[in-house]
Each structure stands twice: as structure tokens, then as C-alpha cells.
Amino acid sequence: MDQSRDWKSEETARPDEANGSGSQTASSGAGGSPAPDSAQPPGGPGPSKPASSKASNELKEWIKALAIAAVLVIVIRWLLVSPFIVDGESMEPNFQDRERIIVNMVLYDFRKPKQGEVIVFHVPEENRDFIKRVIAVPGDTVKVEGDTVYVNGKPLDEPYLKEALEQAHAEGREYNNTDFEEGTVPEGQLFVMGDNRSNSKDSRMIGYIPMSRVVGRAELIFWPLKDIKYIGRGY
């Protein structure tokens, strides 16, 4: 399934404006002579700050809080995670066309992708991004024969396709119609496939995917709301 970047959204906020005024009064004695200052008892309240000063300090605190929030939004939005739109049907039945997902863009700076995880990666030849599932990692041998995927000579357990495979077999047909002759995944590359095996342009056609093209791991389906789901492990 092809997939394209989601929209960019900007949020603006401004601090509430707080206006305050205060005055201090002095009492006078009879005859117009100044009254002596009242003595403050030990431990009594000290002089209070003018209301205008309090309002100014509050405004400064609002500005600092909003500035910190803006920095966090920028860091999270552009450096850590990013929203994407699923475009097409190649990851059905687990991802639907036009679903919105969150992609973790820093995870693979700390570790390598694992089998079963769903990733987004650049395809320069088509000037767009794809979303596919990691089937084999560097050093693995992989072979696709009908509805069975062999990794290092053993059939791959794919719980995320269990129902789809059972339904296809109940209808007397194979779920996959494109095989792949056995090959070994080169260092620094991945073998990926779409979940909709008969309707996916993936490593069977475009070859192994260099890690340098990987954007990140799909972490969360967040739209539509009824379909919200954590999918970091792949399903």
C-alpha cells in the first residue's frame, strides 16, 4: 500500500490578558495633622505588592509556559513522531485506506527493526512513502511460496493474517498470488511485504529496502476514532 504524509497542522495560543489596578490609602487625624503610622506587630504582614506587578508576573509565567509547550510540540511533531495517512489497500485487513497513523521516527536510531513490525519508508523512484510489514532482516533467507512464507527455512507464523488466510482457504483459493524465489537479505536492508498479499507492491517486486530509507515504525492508528489501536508490535 502506498502511503503519503498527513497534513501539517499549526496550533496557536496566546496568554490570557490580566488587568488589575490597586491603590493604597492613608488615614488622617482631626485638624488635618498627619496621623502617626500604625506600628506592625511582630510577625505581622509585610507590605503587599501592587496588583499591576502581580499581573505582570502572571503574564510572564503564561508566556514561559506557552513557550515551553510550543518547543515540546515542535520536538514531538517533527523529531519524534509524525502523522501519516494510509493510502491504498495493500495493508488490508489490518490497515484501511485513509486511516491516520502515528509513526515513531526515532526508535530505529536506538535499535534495528524486528520481524513483524510495520514500517514506513521512502521510495525515491515513485517520490512517495510506502507502508509495509518487515518479513525478514539482514542475514535471513526468505522465500514466498503460495500462502507460506519461509524465513531461514521455517514457515513464518503470521497471526495478523490468520483470519484472512482462513477465509480465502474456505473459499477454495490462495490468499497470495505472487511468489518470491529464495534469497538472503543483505546487510543494512530489509525484506518487506504488504498484508494484502495479492494486491501489494513490495520487496517481491521492488527488492530489498535499505535501512537508510526507513522513516520509522507505525505505532498507533488514531483516526477514525472508532478504530484507535496501538500497533507498535505489528498487530
SERO-4910 file (N, C-alpha, C, O; in steps of 0.05 Angstrom, whole numbers):
BEGIN
 pado doro    nc1    nc2    nc3   cac1   cac2   cac3    cc1    cc2    cc3    oc1    oc2    oc3
  Met    A     17    -24      0      0      0      0     17     24      0     36     27     15
  Asp    A     11     42    -17     25     67    -17     14     84      6     -9     81     14
  Gln    A     31    102     15     21    119     36     34    146     34     58    149     26
  Ser    A     20    166     42     30    193     39     29    207     65     15    199     83
  Arg    A     45    229     68     46    244     92     19    257     98      4    265     81
  Asp    A     14    259    124    -10    272    133     -6    302    131     15    312    124
  Trp    A    -28    317    136    -28    346    135    -11    357    157     -6    343    177
  Lys    A     -1    382    154     12    395    176     -8    413    190    -24    427    177
  Ser    A     -8    413    216    -27    430    230    -11    448    248      9    440    259
  Glu    A    -21    473    251     -8    492    269    -28    500    290    -52    505    284
  Glu    A    -19    501    314    -36    510    336    -24    535    348      0    536    353
  Thr    A    -40    555    351    -30    580    364    -45    585    389    -68    577    392
  Ala    A    -32    597    408    -44    604    433    -32    629    444     -9    635    439
  Arg    A    -47    643    458    -36    667    469    -45    669    498    -66    658    506
  Pro    A    -29    682    515    -36    683    543    -60    699    548    -66    719    534
  Asp    A    -75    692    569    -97    709    578    -86    735    587    -64    736    598
  Glu    A   -101    757    581    -92    784    590   -105    789    617   -129    788    620
  Ala    A    -89    796    636    -99    802    663    -93    831    670    -70    839    671
  Asn    A   -114    846    674   -111    874    681   -119    878    710   -141    869    718
  Gly    A   -103    891    725   -110    895    752   -101    923    762    -80    932    753
  Ser    A   -115    936    779   -107    961    790   -111    961    820   -130    948    830
  Gly    A    -93    974    834    -96    974    863    -87   1002    874    -72   1015    861
  Ser    A    -97   1009    897    -89   1035    908    -85   1032    938    -96   1013    950
  Gln    A    -68   1049    950    -63   1049    978    -74   1075    990    -70   1096    978
  Thr    A    -87   1074   1013    -98   1098   1025    -85   1103   1052    -77   1084   1066
  Ala    A    -84   1129   1059    -73   1137   1086    -94   1152   1100   -107   1170   1089
  Ser    A    -98   1146   1125   -119   1160   1141   -106   1184   1154    -82   1185   1160
  Ser    A   -123   1205   1160   -113   1230   1173   -129   1235   1198   -152   1228   1200
  Gly    A   -116   1247   1217   -129   1253   1242   -144   1280   1240   -142   1294   1220
  Ala    A   -159   1287   1261   -174   1312   1262   -155   1335   1261   -133   1334   1270
  Gly    A   -165   1356   1249   -149   1381   1248   -129   1380   1225   -114   1399   1222
  Gly    A   -130   1359   1209   -113   1358   1185    -84   1350   1190    -68   1349   1172
  Ser    A    -77   1344   1215    -50   1336   1220    -46   1306   1214    -64   1290   1218
  Pro    A    -23   1300   1203    -19   1272   1195    -20   1253   1219    -11   1260   1241
  Ala    A    -33   1231   1215    -35   1211   1236     -9   1194   1236      3   1189   1216
  Pro    A     -1   1187   1260     24   1171   1262     19   1144   1248     -2   1132   1249
  Asp    A     41   1134   1237     40   1107   1224     33   1087   1244     42   1087   1267
  Ser    A     16   1068   1236      9   1046   1254     33   1027   1256     45   1020   1235
  Ala    A     39   1019   1279     61   1000   1282     52    972   1276     31    964   1284
  Gln    A     69    958   1261     62    930   1254     71    912   1277     93    915   1287
  Pro    A     53    895   1286     61    877   1308     83    858   1298     84    852   1274
  Pro    A     99    848   1316    120    829   1308    108    805   1294     88    793   1302
  Gly    A    120    798   1271    110    776   1256     85    782   1239     74    764   1227
  Gly    A     76    807   1239     53    815   1224     58    816   1195     81    813   1186
  Pro    A     37    820   1178     40    820   1149     57    844   1140     56    866   1151
  Gly    A     74    838   1120     90    859   1109     75    874   1087     52    869   1083
  Pro    A     89    892   1074     76    908   1052     69    890   1029     85    873   1021
  Ser    A     46    893   1017     37    877    994     45    889    968     49    914    966
  Lys    A     50    872    947     57    882    921     34    895    907     11    886    911
  Pro    A     38    915    890     16    926    875      4    905    857     17    887    847
  Ala    A    -22    908    851    -36    889    834    -24    889    806    -24    868    793
  Ser    A    -15    912    797     -4    913    770     22    896    768     27    884    747
  Ser    A     37    895    789     61    878    790     54    849    789     67    833    775
  Lys    A     33    841    804     24    813    804     15    805    776     21    783    766
  Ala    A      0    823    763    -10    817    736     13    814    716     12    796    699
  Ser    A     34    830    719     57    828    702     72    802    706     80    789    686
  Asn    A     75    793    731     88    768    736     72    744    726     83    725    715
  Glu    A     46    746    728     28    725    718     31    722    688     32    700    677
  Leu    A     32    745    675     34    745    646     61    733    637     62    718    617
  Lys    A     82    739    652    108    727    645    107    697    648    119    682    632
  Glu    A     94    687    669     92    659    674     77    645    651     84    623    642
  Trp    A     55    658    642     40    647    619     57    645    595     57    625    580
  Ile    A     72    666    590     89    667    566    110    645    567    115    631    547
  Lys    A    123    641    590    143    620    593    130    592    589    142    575    575
  Ala    A    107    588    601     94    562    598     86    556    569     90    534    560
  Leu    A     76    576    555     68    572    527     93    568    509     92    553    490
  Ala    A    115    582    516    139    578    500    150    549    503    158    537    484
  Ile    A    149    539    528    158    512    533    140    492    518    149    473    506
  Ala    A    113    497    519     94    479    505     99    480    475     98    459    462
  Ala    A    105    503    464    110    505    435    135    489    427    135    476    407
  Val    A    156    491    443    180    476    438    175    446    438    184    431    421
  Leu    A    160    437    459    153    409    461    137    399    437    142    377    426
  Val    A    118    415    428    102    408    405    120    405    380    117    386    365
  Ile    A    138    423    376    156    422    353    174    398    354    177    384    334
  Val    A    185    392    378    203    369    381    188    343    376    197    326    361
  Ile    A    164    340    388    148    316    385    139    313    357    140    291    345
  Arg    A    129    335    345    117    333    318    138    328    296    133    312    278
  Trp    A    161    341    298    180    339    276    203    321    281    216    311    262
  Leu    A    210    315    306    234    299    311    227    271    322    243    253    317
  Leu    A    205    268    336    199    243    349    178    226    334    183    203    328
  Val    A    155    238    329    133    224    316    121    241    294    125    266    294
  Ser    A    107    229    276     95    244    254     70    229    245     69    205    244
  Pro    A     48    244    239     24    231    229     26    225    199     37    241    184
  Phe    A     15    203    191     14    195    163    -14    185    156    -30    177    174
  Ile    A    -21    186    131    -46    175    121    -41    150    105    -24    150     87
  Val    A    -55    129    111    -53    104     96    -67    109     69    -90    117     68
  Asp    A    -52    104     48    -63    109     21    -64     83      5    -43     74     -5
  Gly    A    -88     72      2    -90     48    -14    -98     24      3   -106     26     26
  Glu    A    -98      0    -10   -109    -24      3    -88    -46      8    -95    -68     15
  Ser    A    -62    -39      5    -42    -61      6    -36    -71     34    -23    -92     37
  Met    A    -47    -58     55    -43    -68     82    -68    -79     94    -69    -84    118
  Glu    A    -89    -81     78   -114    -94     89   -108   -123     95    -91   -135     81
  Pro    A   -120   -135    115   -143   -124    130   -136   -109    155   -153   -101    170
  Asn    A   -110   -105    160   -102    -93    186   -100    -62    185   -102    -50    206
  Phe    A    -97    -51    161    -97    -22    158   -115    -15    135   -113    -27    113
  Gln    A   -133      4    139   -152     11    119   -144     37    105   -131     55    116
  Asp    A   -153     40     80   -148     64     64   -158     89     79   -181     89     89
  Arg    A   -142    109     80   -148    135     93   -146    135    123   -153    156    135
  Glu    A   -138    114    135   -134    114    164   -110    132    170    -91    135    154
  Arg    A   -111    144    193    -89    161    203    -72    145    223    -83    133    241
  Ile    A    -46    146    220    -28    132    238     -7    151    249      0    171    236
  Ile    A      4    143    272     27    157    283     52    140    279     52    116    285
  Val    A     73    152    268     98    138    262    120    147    281    125    171    283
  Asn    A    133    128    294    155    134    312    180    136    295    189    117    283
  Met    A    192    160    295    215    165    277    242    163    290    262    168    277
  Val    A    243    157    316    269    155    330    275    127    340    298    122    347
  Leu    A    256    109    340    261     83    351    285     69    338    301     57    352
  Tyr    A    286     71    312    307     56    298    335     70    299    354     61    287
  Asp    A    336     93    313    361    105    319    375     90    342    399     92    346
  Phe    A    359     74    357    369     60    380    370     30    377    385     17    390
  Arg    A    354     20    358    355     -9    353    346    -14    324    335      3    311
  Lys    A    350    -39    315    343    -46    288    313    -55    287    303    -64    307
  Pro    A    300    -54    263    273    -64    260    271    -94    266    291   -108    261
  Lys    A    248   -102    276    244   -130    282    223   -142    263    206   -128    253
  Gln    A    225   -168    259    206   -182    242    178   -178    253    173   -180    277
  Gly    A    159   -172    235    131   -168    243    123   -139    247     99   -132    246
  Glu    A    143   -121    251    136    -93    255    128    -80    228    137    -88    207
  Val    A    111    -60    230    101    -46    206    117    -20    204    118     -4    223
  Ile    A    129    -15    181    146      9    177    136     26    154    122     17    136
  Val    A    144     51    155    140     70    133    168     76    122    187     81    137
  Phe    A    171     76     95    197     81     83    194     96     57    173     95     44
  His    A    215    110     50    215    126     25    219    107      1    234     88      2
  Val    A    206    114    -21    210    101    -47    217    123    -67    199    134    -80
  Pro    A    243    130    -69    251    153    -86    241    151   -115    234    170   -128
  Glu    A    241    126   -125    233    122   -153    204    131   -158    197    139   -181
  Glu    A    187    130   -137    159    138   -140    153    164   -126    131    174   -126
  Asn    A    174    176   -113    171    201    -99    149    201    -78    133    220    -76
  Arg    A    148    179    -63    128    177    -42    137    156    -21    158    143    -25
  Asp    A    121    153     -1    127    134     21    108    110     20     85    112     12
  Phe    A    119     86     27    103     62     29    101     53     58    117     60     75
  Ile    A     80     38     63     77     26     90     75     -4     85     57    -14     71
  Lys    A     93    -20     98     94    -49     94    103    -62    120    110    -49    140
  Arg    A    102    -88    120    110   -104    144    137   -116    140    143   -127    118
  Val    A    154   -116    161    180   -128    160    177   -158    161    165   -169    180
  Ile    A    186   -172    141    185   -201    140    211   -214    147    212   -235    160
  Ala    A    233   -203    137    260   -214    143    280   -191    146    277   -170    133
  Val    A    300   -196    162    320   -176    169    347   -185    158    350   -208    148
  Pro    A    368   -168    159    394   -175    148    404   -203    157    404   -209    180
  Gly    A    413   -219    137    423   -245    143    403   -267    141    410   -291    138
  Asp    A    377   -260    141    356   -281    138    354   -290    109    358   -274     91
  Thr    A    347   -315    105    339   -325     79    308   -324     78    295   -331     98
  Val    A    297   -316     56    268   -313     54    258   -325     28    271   -322      7
  Lys    A    235   -338     29    223   -349      6    192   -348      9    182   -353     31
  Val    A    178   -340    -12    149   -339    -12    138   -359    -32    144   -357    -56
  Glu    A    123   -378    -22    112   -398    -39     82   -402    -32     75   -414    -12
  Gly    A     65   -391    -49     37   -391    -44     31   -375    -18     40   -353    -15
  Asp    A     15   -387      0      8   -373     24     28   -378     47     23   -370     70
  Thr    A     50   -391     41     70   -396     62     95   -380     57    106   -380     35
  Val    A    104   -366     77    129   -350     76    149   -365     93    144   -372    116
  Tyr    A    172   -371     81    193   -385     95    216   -366    102    226   -352     84
  Val    A    223   -365    127    246   -349    136    266   -368    149    260   -382    169
  Asn    A    290   -369    138    310   -387    147    301   -416    147    307   -432    164
  Gly    A    285   -422    126    276   -449    121    252   -458    137    242   -481    134
  Lys    A    241   -441    154    218   -448    170    194   -431    163    197   -407    157
  Pro    A    170   -443    162    145   -427    157    142   -405    177    145   -410    201
  Leu    A    136   -381    168    133   -358    185    105   -358    197     85   -360    183
  Asp    A    103   -355    224     77   -353    237     67   -324    234     81   -305    243
  Glu    A     44   -320    222     33   -294    217      5   -291    229    -15   -293    214
  Pro    A      3   -286    255    -23   -284    268    -40   -261    258    -65   -263    259
  Tyr    A    -27   -241    247    -42   -218    237    -57   -224    211    -73   -208    201
  Leu    A    -51   -248    198    -65   -256    174    -82   -281    177    -92   -292    158
  Lys    A    -84   -290    202    -97   -316    207   -126   -316    196   -133   -335    181
  Glu    A   -142   -296    202   -169   -296    193   -171   -293    162   -188   -306    150
  Ala    A   -154   -276    151   -155   -272    122   -147   -298    107   -160   -304     87
  Leu    A   -127   -312    117   -119   -337    105   -141   -358    107   -147   -372     88
  Glu    A   -153   -360    131   -174   -380    135   -198   -374    116   -210   -393    105
  Gln    A   -205   -349    113   -228   -342     96   -222   -349     67   -239   -360     53
  Ala    A   -198   -343     58   -190   -349     30   -190   -379     25   -200   -388      4
  His    A   -180   -394     44   -179   -423     41   -207   -435     42   -212   -455     28
  Ala    A   -224   -424     58   -252   -433     59   -266   -429     33   -285   -443     26
  Glu    A   -257   -408     18   -269   -402     -8   -255   -418    -31   -261   -414    -54
  Gly    A   -236   -435    -23   -222   -451    -43   -201   -436    -59   -196   -444    -82
  Arg    A   -189   -416    -48   -169   -400    -63   -145   -394    -45   -147   -395    -21
  Glu    A   -123   -387    -58   -100   -378    -43   -101   -348    -38   -112   -333    -55
  Tyr    A    -91   -340    -15    -91   -312     -8    -70   -296    -24    -74   -272    -30
  Asn    A    -48   -309    -30    -26   -296    -44    -23   -307    -73    -26   -331    -77
  Asn    A    -18   -290    -91    -15   -299   -119     13   -291   -131     17   -294   -155
  Thr    A     31   -282   -114     57   -274   -123     79   -286   -106     81   -279    -82
  Asp    A     95   -304   -117    116   -317   -102    142   -302   -103    145   -282   -117
  Phe    A    162   -312    -87    188   -299    -87    209   -322    -83    207   -337    -64
  Glu    A    227   -324   -102    248   -344   -100    267   -338    -77    271   -315    -70
  Glu    A    277   -359    -65    293   -356    -41    317   -337    -45    331   -339    -65
  Gly    A    321   -319    -26    343   -301    -27    352   -294      1    337   -298     21
  Thr    A    375   -282      4    386   -274     30    385   -244     32    395   -230     14
  Val    A    374   -234     54    372   -205     58    400   -193     63    414   -202     82
  Pro    A    409   -174     47    436   -162     50    438   -146     76    417   -138     88
  Glu    A    462   -142     85    467   -125    108    456    -97    104    459    -86     82
  Gly    A    443    -86    124    432    -58    122    407    -56    106    399    -34     99
  Gln    A    394    -79    100    369    -78     84    347    -96     97    353   -111    115
  Leu    A    323    -93     87    300   -108     97    284   -120     75    284   -110     52
  Phe    A    270   -142     81    251   -153     62    223   -148     74    218   -156     96
  Val    A    207   -134     59    180   -125     69    158   -135     50    163   -139     26
  Met    A    134   -138     61    111   -146     45     86   -132     56     85   -125     80
  Gly    A     67   -128     39     41   -117     48     24   -140     58     27   -163     50
  Asp    A      5   -134     76    -12   -155     86    -32   -165     65    -41   -188     66
  Asn    A    -39   -148     47    -58   -156     25    -40   -168      3    -35   -155    -17
  Arg    A    -32   -193      7    -11   -205     -9    -16   -205    -39      4   -204    -54
  Ser    A    -41   -206    -48    -46   -206    -77    -50   -178    -88    -55   -175   -112
  Asn    A    -47   -158    -71    -51   -131    -80    -31   -112    -66    -39    -93    -53
  Ser    A     -5   -119    -68     15   -103    -55     41   -102    -71     50   -123    -80
  Lys    A     51    -78    -75     77    -74    -88     98    -73    -66    100    -52    -52
  Asp    A    114    -94    -63    133    -95    -41    159   -107    -50    166   -106    -73
  Ser    A    174   -119    -31    201   -130    -37    201   -151    -58    221   -157    -71
  Arg    A    178   -164    -63    176   -184    -84    179   -172   -111    188   -185   -130
  Met    A    172   -146   -113    174   -132   -139    196   -111   -139    211   -108   -159
  Ile    A    200    -96   -117    218    -73   -116    245    -80   -102    262    -63   -101
  Gly    A    247   -105    -92    272   -113    -79    274   -105    -50    255    -96    -38
  Tyr    A    298   -110    -39    303   -104    -11    303    -74     -6    309    -58    -23
  Ile    A    296    -67     19    293    -38     26    317    -30     43    320    -41     65
  Pro    A    333    -10     34    356     -1     51    345     12     77    326     27     76
  Met    A    359      7     99    351     20    124    352     50    122    337     64    137
  Ser    A    369     61    105    371     90    103    345    103     93    341    127     95
  Arg    A    327     87     81    302     97     71    279     95     91    257    105     86
  Val    A    284     81    113    263     77    133    257    102    148    275    115    160
  Val    A    231    110    148    223    134    163    218    127    193    227    142    210
  Gly    A    205    104    198    200     97    226    180     74    227    171     63    207
  Arg    A    172     68    252    153     46    257    125     57    263    122     76    277
  Ala    A    105     44    251     78     51    257     71     44    285     75     21    294
  Glu    A     61     63    301     56     59    329     27     59    336     18     44    354
  Leu    A     11     75    323    -17     79    332    -35     87    309    -28    104    292
  Ile    A    -58     74    308    -79     83    290    -96    103    307   -107     95    327
  Phe    A    -98    128    298   -112    147    315   -137    158    302   -152    174    314
  Trp    A   -142    151    277   -166    161    263   -174    141    242   -157    131    227
  Pro    A   -200    134    240   -224    144    255   -222    135    285   -209    116    292
  Leu    A   -236    151    301   -235    146    330   -244    118    338   -233    106    357
  Lys    A   -263    107    323   -273     80    330   -252     59    325   -254     36    335
  Asp    A   -231     66    310   -210     46    303   -184     51    318   -164     39    311
  Ile    A   -184     68    338   -159     74    353   -148     48    363   -161     32    376
  Lys    A   -122     45    358   -109     19    365    -79     23    366    -67     35    348
  Tyr    A    -66     12    386    -37     11    387    -27    -13    370    -36    -35    373
  Ile    A     -8     -7    352      1    -28    334     31    -29    332     43    -37    312
  Gly    A     45    -20    354     74    -19    354     87    -46    349    107    -48    336
  Arg    A     75    -68    360     87    -94    356     80   -106    328     91   -127    321
  Gly    A     62    -93    314     55   -101    287     26   -109    283     17   -110    261
  Tyr    A     12   -115    305    -16   -123    303    -29   -121    330    -53   -127    333
***
